[in-house]
């Protein structure tokens, strides 16, 4: 089963868009809210290769990037295959 993790903040419209896209695809995901959690922010930075923006999305522990990256994968037809891996 595919493991999807979304690091997000509570006031982030791109986080909402990413979660909505994943939900539309019928994918269960773990959301980690880093709004007021410096330890989780540091965890995200380490996993996201230094990227600081949210959302940061990981599929099977592989950094995908943010919402724009997720949407780009979907538009070229690669997202579905990643979600079925």
C-alpha positions in Angstrom: 0.0 0.0 0.0 1.3 3.4 -0.9 2.3 5.8 1.9 1.5 9.4 1.4 2.5 12.1 3.9 1.5 15.8 3.6 3.2 18.4 5.8 1.0 21.4 6.0 0.1 24.6 7.9 -3.5 25.5 8.9 -3.6 28.8 6.9 -2.2 27.4 3.7 -4.5 27.4 0.6 -2.1 25.3 -1.4 -2.2 22.7 1.4 -5.9 22.5 1.0 -5.6 22.1 -2.8 -3.1 19.3 -2.4 -5.3 17.5 0.2 -8.3 17.9 -2.1 -6.5 16.5 -5.1 -5.3 13.5 -3.1 -8.8 13.0 -1.7 -10.3 13.2 -5.2 -7.9 10.4 -6.2 -9.2 8.3 -3.3 -5.8 8.2 -1.6 -5.5 8.0 2.2 -2.7 10.2 3.5 -1.2 11.3 6.8 -1.3 15.0 7.4 1.4 16.5 9.7 0.5 20.0 10.7 3.7 22.0 11.4 1.9 25.3 12.1 3.2 25.6 15.7 5.5 22.7 15.9 9.2 23.5 15.4 10.3 19.9 15.8 8.0 18.8 13.0 9.2 21.8 10.8 12.8 20.6 11.3 11.7 17.0 10.4 10.1 18.3 7.2 13.2 20.3 6.3 15.4 17.3 6.7 13.2 15.1 4.5 12.3 17.8 1.9 15.9 18.5 1.0 15.8 22.0 2.5 12.5 23.1 1.0 10.7 25.3 3.4 7.4 25.9 1.8 4.2 24.0 2.5 2.8 21.7 1.6 5.6 19.2 1.3 4.3 15.9 -0.1 6.0 12.5 0.1 5.0 9.4 -1.6 6.6 6.3 -0.2 9.1 8.6 1.6 10.1 10.1 -1.8 9.9 13.9 -1.8 7.4 15.1 -4.4 7.5 18.8 -3.6 4.5 21.1 -3.2 1.1 21.4 -4.7 2.4 22.7 -8.0 4.6 19.6 -8.3 1.8 17.3 -7.4 -0.5 19.0 -9.9 2.2 18.8 -12.6 2.6 15.0 -12.1 -1.2 14.6 -12.3 -1.4 16.6 -15.6 1.3 14.5 -17.3 -0.3 11.3 -16.0 2.5 10.2 -13.7 0.7 10.8 -10.4 -1.7 7.7 -10.7 1.2 5.4 -11.2 3.1 6.8 -8.1 0.0 6.4 -6.0 -0.4 2.7 -7.1 3.2 1.8 -6.4 
